[in-house]
Amino acid sequence: MLETIDSIKDERVVLAREVKSHKGRREHRCILLEGEQILDWAVEHALVIETIFVSDKAPSNVVNKYLGRNDRVFAVSEGILKKITDTNYVIPVVGVAQTPSMKPEDSPRFVVVLDEVKDHGNLGTIIRTCQAFGIRNLIGTTPDLDIYNRKTIEASRGEVFSVNLDAFPDARAAIDHLKRNGFQIVATSPRGVEIQSLVELKRQPVALVVGNETSGISPEVEKCADFLLQIPMLPAVESLNVGVAAGISIYEIKLKQVLTMIEEQIKSTLGRELNVAGVLVQQALDAELGKVSEFSSRQVIFMMVLKCDRTMQIGNICRQFGILEGEAGEFLGPMLKAGLIAGDNDVELTGKGEEVLAKLWPVVERTERMILSDFTGDEADVLMRQLHRIQEKCLQLANGN
């Protein structure tokens, strides 16, 4: 049965009322979740829900929905709910959650600096735009920047629960921190000397500064910016809403960054790094095997797989080893001629093949040890486990899971 709280002095109600304010949120590191939608967003983002208050007049399906998720669900009167939310109308479901504790990215390539942005709706719009372009790191130029106001949460559609915010005492401290960490400072202003869409960025991470709704970016930011840009507009329009301007700037500057750094980005992609590593490992194995054998590393590895699988069909061999069907004969021919494998469509390892494999196996092991000679035993084990995790995830994605 649902437990009822009937006193406004209950410590859980007191906490909920306190975290309605920014001061209370900062002090208790908790957020007030006002309404079903906000509570659902918090659950989707895996926030730790401390308490859920449900109106004692709420229908059973609403009560059961939250009872199934959390054992700290309590029925309260509509009067207590109004006191918690400080409204003259009833919000039937209210929750209290711990402020999300997210680990900032080690080396973000793009951050957005909120320079005295005050309007909660604009903050939410900017945060939602950031998330749309994969930007998770925000910098504030005031210590009291509040991103967990109800209006901000609603405008961000809950995306505020998955961003990292680092708030500094003032603009100068924020800019100094960013410059020490290798960021180029890009700021937009009607006084900008370059057109945003035409600027050529440096090959550095980008910190895009968006300014206050009324006064724009602070003089400190304007003085320290590496690029002071303007969004060209007709004279009839003095300025854009900061949320709209931020959306335009994020899109254009992010695109500029990608185009400027695309070569570096391509070179550091996971697929390329794994492919290069695989090719280099194969070359190292070929060099060592070539000292004692006519067979390549791929052929030796194929015989190793065949030893485990007993038999393999030609089509499966081609798929596993990246061989075109027309090239299967060239790949298998030397091994067939030497009597190491046998079969037409179903290929198997012969006794002679097992003997040759046993002789070549120490070469493979020795080469692997040389490749991993700079690794400790634990590091080598971790590497293998991580590679297996990557393989498993790739199989899942390839199979549509």
N, C-alpha and C positions, 0 to 999 in steps of 0.2 A: 504494500500500500504506500502511496506517495506521502512523504512526511510534509507537514505544514509548518511554515514559519509565520507566526502571527505578531511578532514584535519588531518594530523599527529599530530597536536597540540590539537585536541579534547581531553578533559579530560579523556574520556573512553579509548581512544587509548593510551594515556600517561600512565594510570594505567596498562593496559595490557602489555605494553612494560616493565614497571618497575617490574612486578611480573614474568617476564621471569627469573630474577636473584633470587638467594637465599636471598640476602639482601632485595630485594623488596618484596618477599613472606613473609618474617618475619616481615617487617615493616607494610605492609598493611593487613596481615593475609588473603591473597588471593592466589589462585593457577591459573596458566595458563593451560588451557585444550587445547592441540594441536591435533586437528583432531577429526573426527566423533566418532571413537571408544572410545577415552578417554572421550569425552563429554558424550557419552552414559553411560559409567561406572559411571561417576559422577552423572548422573540422577538416575541410578539404586540404588546408595548408598545415595540418597536423599540429595545431597549437594545443597546448595543455590546458584543458578546460577545468577550472577550479570549481565553479558552481553554476548551476542553471536554475533560474527562477521562472516558473510557469504560472500564469494566472489561474486562480482556483476556479475560474469560469471557462477555462480553455477546453475545447472538445477533447475527447479521449484519444483520438488519433494523433493529435499534437503532443499530448503528454507521453503517449507510448513511443513516439518517434524519438524523444530525447531520453526516456528511460532505457531504451535499447542501446544507447551510446554511452551513458554516464550514470554512475550510481549516486552522484551528488546533485540530484534534481529535487527541487522543493516547490511546493505549492505556496503561493503568497496571494494576498488580496490585491485588488486593482489599486487600492490606495497606496500600498507599499511599492508597487511597481512605478506609480507616478512619482513617488519620493525618490526612488533609485534613479530614474531617468530625468528627473527635474522637468517634467512635462505636464501639461494639463489634459493630456489624453493618454490612453493606455497603450503601451507596447506589450503585447501578451507574453512574449518570451524574451528574457534578458539573461545574458551569461557574463561570467567573469573568467578571463583567460590570462595565463602568464604571457608577458611580452615575449615574442619569439626571440630566441637567441641564436643568431645565424653567424656562421664563420665567414668573414669577408674573403673574397677571392684573393689568392696570393699575388697575382699580377694582372689586375683588370686592365683592359685596353681602352676603356671608355667609362668615365664617371660623369654624373651630372651634379653641378654645384648649385644649390638653392640659396641665392644671395638675398636674404631678407624677404623671401616669398612668404606672404602672410595668409592669403585666402585659402581656406581649407579645401574648397572645391577645386581651385587651381592646383594645389598640391596633389590631390588625388588624380586629376587629369594627367599631370606630368608623370606621376608614378606609373600609371597605367600605360602611358606611351613608352616609358623606359622599358617596362616589361615586354612590350610588343617587339622591341628591338634588341632584346637580350641584355639590357643594361640593369644590373642588380645593385650597383653601388651608388649611393647618394652622399653628398657632402653638404652639411649645413654650415652657414656662416654665423649662426647664433646658437648659444647653448640651449635655448628654450624652444627650439624648433619642435613642433608637435605633429607627428604624422599619424597618430592613432585617434584623432578626433573623429566622431561619427561621420561627419560630412566628408572627410578625407577618405575614410574607409569605403563609403558608398561611391564616391566619384572614381575611386581606383578599382571598383568592383572586387574588392578583397585582395588585390595584388599587393597592397601595402604590407601584407603579412609575409611576403617573400623577398623584401628588399633589405639591404644593409644600409644603415644610416650612421655616419660618423659626424657628429656635431662639434664645431670648433667655437672658441670664444668670440672670434670676429673674423672678418674677411681676410685680414692680413695673415692670421695664423693658418687659415685654411689654404691660402695660396702658397705660403711658405712650405707647408707640408707637401702639397702637390708637386711643387717644383723640386723639392728634395728627392722626390720619388720619380722624377723623370717625366712628368706630365707637361705637355704644352697647354697653355691656358687660352681657351677660345671663348670670347664673350661677344654677345650681340648687343647692339646699341644703335639708336638713331644717329649717333655721332660716329658710327663705324666708318673706317677709311677704306674698307674693302667690301666688295659684294660677296655675300656668303657663298653663293653657288660657284664663284670663280676662284676662290682661294685655293692655294696649293699648300697642303699641310706638310709638316715634317714627319719623318718616320719615328714618331714617338706616341705614347699613349695620349689620349685626348681627355681634357677636363673642360666640359662645356658649361659655362656659367649663364644661368638665367636669373634675371633681376626682379626687384620688387615691382608690384603692380603699378605703383604711382611714380616712384623715382628711378626705376630701372636699376642697373648695376651700380654698386657703390664706387666712389672715386678711387678707392684703393684697388679694386679689381680693374678698373679702367686703366689705371697707371701701370699695373703689373702684367696685363694681358699680353700674350705673344701675338694674338690676332684679335683685332677689334672689328667686328663685322656688322654689316647692316643687311636687313631683308628689304629689298627694293619694293616700295609701295607708291601708289598714287598720292599726290599731295593732299587730297581730300581726307585721307586717313592718317591721323597723327601717329597712332601706334596700334599694335595688336594686343589682344588679351594674352597674358603671359603663358597660359596653357596652350593656346593656339601657336604662338611664336615658338614655344619650346618644341612642339610637335614638328614644325617645319624645320627647325634647326637640327633636332636630333636626326631626322630623316636625311637631310642633306649632308651634315657633317659625318654621320655614320657611313654614308655611301662614299664620301670623300676618303674617309679613313681606310675603308676596305680597298678602294681603288689604289690609294697610295701605297698600301702595305700588302697588296694582294700576292706579290711574289713571296714575301716573307711568310704570309699566312699559308700559302700552298705548301711551302717547304716544311712547315711545321705541323701539317695535318697528321692525324693518327694513322690513316691509311698509308700515306707516303712513308712515314717513319718506320712502320712495320714492314712495308715492302722493301725499303732500303736495307733494313736490318736483315731481312730474309735473304736478299740477294747477296749481301756481304758474307753472311754465314755460309751460304752455298759456295761462294768463291773460295772461302777459307778451307772448307771441306774438300773441294775439288783440288786445291793446291796440294793438300796433304795426301789425299788418295792417289793423286797423279804420280806421286813418288814411288808407289808400290803396285799400282793397278791401272788397267785401261778403262775402268768403269768410273762414271761420274757419281757425284754425291746423290743426285736424284735417282740413279739406277740402284745404288746401294740402299738408299732409304726405301725405294720400292721393294727390294728384296726383303728388307726388314719387315715391312707391312705385310708382304706375302707370307712370310714365316708365321706371322700372328693370325692372319685371316685364312690361311690354307690355300684358298683359291680366290681369284678375282676375274670378273668378266672384263673384256676389252673396254666396253663403254664406261664401266666404273673406274678403270685405270685412267682413262683419258680425263674424266671429271676430277678425280682426286689429285692428279699430278699436272693439270693444266695443259694437256697435250691435245692437239687437234687430231681428229680420227685419222686423217691422212698421214699423220706423222707417227702413228703408233708403231708402225713397222720399223722405222728408224730408231725409235726408243728401245723397243723390245729385241730388235734383231741381234745385236751383239751378245745379249744374254742367252737368246735361243741358240745361236751359233756355238757358244761356249758350253752349251748343255747345262746352264745354270737354272733355266726355267723350261717348262714344257707346256704344250697345249695350244689349241687354236683360239677358241672363244673363251674357254675357261682356262686361265693360266695358273700353274702351280709351281712351287719351288722344288727343284730336284735335290737329291742327296748331295750331288756335287755343288749345287748352289748353296746348300747349308754349310758345306765345308769352307767355301770361299767367303761366305758371309762371316763365319766364325773367325777367319783370318783377318778380315778387313774391319771387324767391329772394334778391336782395340785402337785402330787409327781414328775411327769416329769418336770414340770416348776421349782419346788423347787431345784431339782437336777441340772438342767441347770444353775440356778442362783449360786449355790454353785461352780460348775465347773468354771464359769466365774467371781467368786467373786473378783479376783485380777485384773479384767479388768474394765476400766471406761466404761461408756455407749457408748462413741464414739468409743473406741477400740473394743467393742463387735460388734458394727454395721459394722465397717471396716472389722472385721474378717468374718462376715457372707457374706458381699459383695464379699470379696476375694474368699471365698469358692464357692460362686455361679459362679464367673468367671472361676474358675478351672473346675467346673462341666460342664459349657457351652463349654469350650475349649475341654474338653475330649469328649463330645458328638460330636463336630465338627470333631475331629480326628477319632473317632470311625465310623463316617458316611462317612469318606473319603473326608471331606471338608478342 
